Amino acid sequence: MSDTNLVISVDAMGGDNSPRVVIEGLALAAKKNPDIRFLVFGDEEKVRKELERFPALTKICTLHHSPEMVHNEDKPSQVIRNKNTSMYQAIDAVRQGQAEAVVSAGNTGALMAISKMLLKTIQKIHRPAIVSIMPHRYGKYVMLDLGANTECNAVNLAEFAVMGNVLAKHALGIKHPKIALLNIGAEEMKGKEEIRHASKMLRSSSMDIDFIGYIEPHEVPFGKADVIVADGFTGNVALKSIEGTAKLIRSMIKDAIHKSLLAKLGLPFMFFAAKRISKTMNPKLYNGAMFVGLNGLSVKSHGGADALGFSVAIGNAAMLVRQNFVATIRDELEHIDLEEISQDIYYEVY
């Protein structure tokens, strides 16, 4: 492989329909990203059978046999030190510098645990977070944490804000992202103590971010903020609520059209508008949650993603590699001492 190639490590056995969907996804991603090469880890016989369906793909894939795989029901503690799984070996390729990012549709807890153990957290980052790019009425936003840390203190939330700020700048092209803390109200004294403490930290003049305060869940889809920060429990509940609502709206629109003759007659006049809305709300196009805060890129594809969805996860990983995302976060944090800010505010409040 050429030194100029962007190399991505892939867990071919993760997900509901692996390795078929994974390989189909790689084929789609390769067409859009001709500079990518893949290190593919999995059951050699099964993966090679799928690769043979795409002759062009075999030229840019290096297959590594992994005798075992991580199952969805496996606990992270059971698999974290098993070096024979496709997930472990795919992540380890990033640690060794053989690849610049890893993508897996496998067990989320195991992927986070192994990634954290092998890649380690960036200095000054206490906890990595799961972050995803989501659509709102006027564009896109990033949200974190989406489940890596069910409980967070103020420093964790402030670190998430810094990392989300970097992602919004480089992945969404927003020069000055608006940062908000997800909360139950807009008033300054609303919410848990750690949220209020984090708010004071983010308002510090030494932090070069545009913090706009609190945001309530019903405001998220309307573009009030570019970065939504929450603890993992709250963020995961919010994400699944948003996804469920989007599916409900899509299904209600389809039902309304099927049950109404007038709606069917008017459909040709609404075709392009309906197509645009459907594309905006298509969850496949937002697949690929990233673990940020690690010394390497680890991307989680939805376990039930189809080939298009998996290719989007690959594309997200490639984009972050090209943007030198990990090094950029390190640089941003180099100028911020969150612990010192936290102590200053602690003494101010207490």
QUINORLIN-V516126 format. One record per residue. N is the residue number from 1. RES is the residue in one letter. BURIAL is # if it has 24 or more other ideal C-beta (glycine too) atoms within 12 Angstrom, else .. Layout:
<<N & RES & BURIAL> <N & RES & BURIAL>>
This chain:
<<1 & M & .> <2 & S & .> <3 & D & .> <4 & T & .> <5 & N & #> <6 & L & #> <7 & V & #> <8 & I & #> <9 & S & #> <10 & V & #> <11 & D & #> <12 & A & #> <13 & M & #> <14 & G & #> <15 & G & #> <16 & D & .> <17 & N & #> <18 & S & #> <19 & P & #> <20 & R & #> <21 & V & #> <22 & V & #> <23 & I & #> <24 & E & #> <25 & G & #> <26 & L & #> <27 & A & #> <28 & L & #> <29 & A & #> <30 & A & #> <31 & K & .> <32 & K & .> <33 & N & #> <34 & P & .> <35 & D & .> <36 & I & #> <37 & R & #> <38 & F & #> <39 & L & #> <40 & V & #> <41 & F & #> <42 & G & #> <43 & D & #> <44 & E & .> <45 & E & .> <46 & K & #> <47 & V & #> <48 & R & .> <49 & K & .> <50 & E & #> <51 & L & #> <52 & E & .> <53 & R & .> <54 & F & #> <55 & P & .> <56 & A & .> <57 & L & #> <58 & T & .> <59 & K & .> <60 & I & #> <61 & C & #> <62 & T & #> <63 & L & #> <64 & H & #> <65 & H & .> <66 & S & #> <67 & P & .> <68 & E & .> <69 & M & #> <70 & V & #> <71 & H & .> <72 & N & .> <73 & E & .> <74 & D & #> <75 & K & .> <76 & P & #> <77 & S & .> <78 & Q & .> <79 & V & #> <80 & I & #> <81 & R & .> <82 & N & #> <83 & K & .> <84 & N & .> <85 & T & #> <86 & S & #> <87 & M & #> <88 & Y & #> <89 & Q & #> <90 & A & #> <91 & I & #> <92 & D & #> <93 & A & #> <94 & V & #> <95 & R & #> <96 & Q & .> <97 & G & .> <98 & Q & #> <99 & A & #> <100 & E & #> <101 & A & #> <102 & V & #> <103 & V & #> <104 & S & #> <105 & A & #> <106 & G & #> <107 & N & #> <108 & T & #> <109 & G & #> <110 & A & #> <111 & L & #> <112 & M & #> <113 & A & #> <114 & I & #> <115 & S & #> <116 & K & #> <117 & M & #> <118 & L & #> <119 & L & #> <120 & K & .> <121 & T & #> <122 & I & #> <123 & Q & .> <124 & K & #> <125 & I & #> <126 & H & #> <127 & R & #> <128 & P & #> <129 & A & #> <130 & I & #> <131 & V & #> <132 & S & #> <133 & I & #> <134 & M & #> <135 & P & #> <136 & H & #> <137 & R & .> <138 & Y & .> <139 & G & .> <140 & K & #> <141 & Y & #> <142 & V & #> <143 & M & #> <144 & L & #> <145 & D & #> <146 & L & #> <147 & G & #> <148 & A & #> <149 & N & #> <150 & T & .> <151 & E & .> <152 & C & #> <153 & N & #> <154 & A & #> <155 & V & #> <156 & N & #> <157 & L & #> <158 & A & #> <159 & E & #> <160 & F & #> <161 & A & #> <162 & V & #> <163 & M & #> <164 & G & #> <165 & N & #> <166 & V & #> <167 & L & #> <168 & A & #> <169 & K & #> <170 & H & #> <171 & A & #> <172 & L & #> <173 & G & .> <174 & I & #> <175 & K & .> <176 & H & .> <177 & P & #> <178 & K & #> <179 & I & #> <180 & A & #> <181 & L & #> <182 & L & #> <183 & N & #> <184 & I & .> <185 & G & .> <186 & A & .> <187 & E & .> <188 & E & .> <189 & M & .> <190 & K & .> <191 & G & #> <192 & K & #> <193 & E & .> <194 & E & #> <195 & I & #> <196 & R & #> <197 & H & #> <198 & A & #> <199 & S & #> <200 & K & #> <201 & M & #> <202 & L & #> <203 & R & #> <204 & S & #> <205 & S & .> <206 & S & .> <207 & M & #> <208 & D & .> <209 & I & #> <210 & D & .> <211 & F & #> <212 & I & #> <213 & G & #> <214 & Y & #> <215 & I & #> <216 & E & #> <217 & P & #> <218 & H & .> <219 & E & #> <220 & V & #> <221 & P & #> <222 & F & .> <223 & G & #> <224 & K & #> <225 & A & #> <226 & D & #> <227 & V & #> <228 & I & #> <229 & V & #> <230 & A & #> <231 & D & #> <232 & G & #> <233 & F & .> <234 & T & #> <235 & G & #> <236 & N & #> <237 & V & .> <238 & A & #> <239 & L & #> <240 & K & .> <241 & S & .> <242 & I & #> <243 & E & #> <244 & G & .> <245 & T & .> <246 & A & #> <247 & K & .> <248 & L & .> <249 & I & .> <250 & R & .> <251 & S & .> <252 & M & .> <253 & I & .> <254 & K & .> <255 & D & .> <256 & A & .> <257 & I & .> <258 & H & .> <259 & K & .> <260 & S & .> <261 & L & .> <262 & L & .> <263 & A & .> <264 & K & .> <265 & L & .> <266 & G & .> <267 & L & .> <268 & P & .> <269 & F & .> <270 & M & .> <271 & F & .> <272 & F & .> <273 & A & .> <274 & A & .> <275 & K & .> <276 & R & .> <277 & I & .> <278 & S & .> <279 & K & .> <280 & T & #> <281 & M & #> <282 & N & .> <283 & P & #> <284 & K & #> <285 & L & #> <286 & Y & #> <287 & N & #> <288 & G & #> <289 & A & #> <290 & M & #> <291 & F & #> <292 & V & #> <293 & G & #> <294 & L & #> <295 & N & #> <296 & G & #> <297 & L & #> <298 & S & #> <299 & V & #> <300 & K & #> <301 & S & #> <302 & H & #> <303 & G & #> <304 & G & .> <305 & A & #> <306 & D & #> <307 & A & #> <308 & L & #> <309 & G & #> <310 & F & #> <311 & S & #> <312 & V & #> <313 & A & #> <314 & I & #> <315 & G & #> <316 & N & #> <317 & A & #> <318 & A & #> <319 & M & #> <320 & L & #> <321 & V & #> <322 & R & .> <323 & Q & #> <324 & N & .> <325 & F & #> <326 & V & #> <327 & A & .> <328 & T & #> <329 & I & #> <330 & R & #> <331 & D & .> <332 & E & #> <333 & L & #> <334 & E & .> <335 & H & .> <336 & I & #> <337 & D & .> <338 & L & #> <339 & E & .> <340 & E & .> <341 & I & #> <342 & S & #> <343 & Q & .> <344 & D & .> <345 & I & #> <346 & Y & .> <347 & Y & .> <348 & E & .> <349 & V & .> <350 & Y & .>>
